[in-house]
Amino acid sequence: MNLDQIRSSFPILQRRNYLNSCSLGALSNRAEDRLRDFTAKWHDLGASAWYEHWWGALGDLRGRIEAMFGAPGGTIALMPSTSACLAAVSSSLDWSKRNRIVTTELDFPTLLYQWKVRPDAEMVVLESHDGVHIDPQQFADAVDDRTLAIATSHVFFTTGAIQDLGAIGDIARRAGAYSLIDGYQGAGQVPVDLPATAVDFYTSGPLKWLCGGPGLAYLYVRSNRISALHPTITSWFATKDQFQFNSGEFRYHEDARRFELGTPALATVHTSLGGQEIVDEVGMVEIRAQNVALTERLVERCRAAGFSLRVSDEPGTRSAIVLVRHDEPGAAVARLAERGIIVDNRPGVVRASPHFYNTLDEVDEFVEVLGATS
Ligand SMILES: Cc1ncc(COP(=O)(O)O)c(C=O)c1O
């Protein structure tokens, strides 16, 4: 797919300068067609559609996510949200011998809340020295024989900085701890090869960079870890032979589905498949290359216009989440929206996040209008 073909698949791009994919990826015609097909089958077949079509769609989606991660079959569970992934993982760990979680101040709050609510958990929250990164050495210095897991992000939503999953996985493994990575801002904008790292758990979902909408999350569990993990929040989807309806016996699924928490949001399974098809066709290497070009242009133009940025100084660890310091970010975002430019704000920053379907002209327009209206 060339850029024109890609852009014609996302109707919002004909109406708006859409630069907010780290909040919500754009909806494609393909995702919408899939949704239409889902509702048509629902009208036509009712519950029979489950057996003839929808059950297969769950398997297709798990398979596509495994392929995107370079991971073997049976390593993905379909979950309701990142928070649910974290809760299920937390419930599967043995807290009796180790109870310390090493996390960071740059991670998304839900990743920290998971341990804050556990009276038996002890948290070590690493502070960033530069407000942008956590040095892998900080993880290495923080882990010890009480550490149950390192829990941190692939890409920080606060700064867009990409973390070194290889280093983090190795540090956790050497300490005898698990590595649990929140990849919501990673998968779909940065290539991910999980078996090439020692990462044990990786969570992601279709909402943002995978252009599949809200209602679903993906939990990767390293294959050689699965059999020893026994989540204690569970469902009939987590059982072997779920259609035996044997309420007298609970047997965990042999693969990562043992983490699943009931019927997945089927409408989102369909929109996710539509978005994922495009991501897979374009390919993660190509997507990352386009996002690097857009990000570098954005950074260069913002700096030339005199804006101060909260991003990594090294292009290699920069992602397409670009935070522009601003005194009145909410008002700036509203003014940009009046001009058809959709970005977001967080405390003290305007946040732009272009994706592979954007153009350099769109990035330039954002900087020009931000400059002219600030
Ligand atoms: C890094 C990160 N983790 C988690 C979430 C949200 O998780 P949940 O699926 O539980 O709403 C977000 C954003 O919505 C996020 O940016």
The ligand as a Gaussian input file, in Angstrom:
#p B3LYP/6-31G(d) Opt

LIG

0 1
 C        0.570000       3.293000      28.445000
 C       -0.887000       3.090000      28.724000
 N       -1.272000       2.043000      29.487000
 C       -2.572000       1.819000      29.759000
 C       -3.559000       2.640000      29.257000
 C       -5.016000       2.373000      29.568000
 O       -5.264000       1.098000      30.004000
 P       -6.728000       0.458000      30.075000
 O       -6.851000      -0.442000      28.858000
 O       -6.769000      -0.308000      31.322000
 O       -7.733000       1.573000      30.024000
 C       -3.193000       3.744000      28.448000
 C       -4.135000       4.689000      27.826000
 O       -5.301000       4.642000      27.758000
 C       -1.832000       3.953000      28.192000
 O       -1.427000       4.992000      27.438000

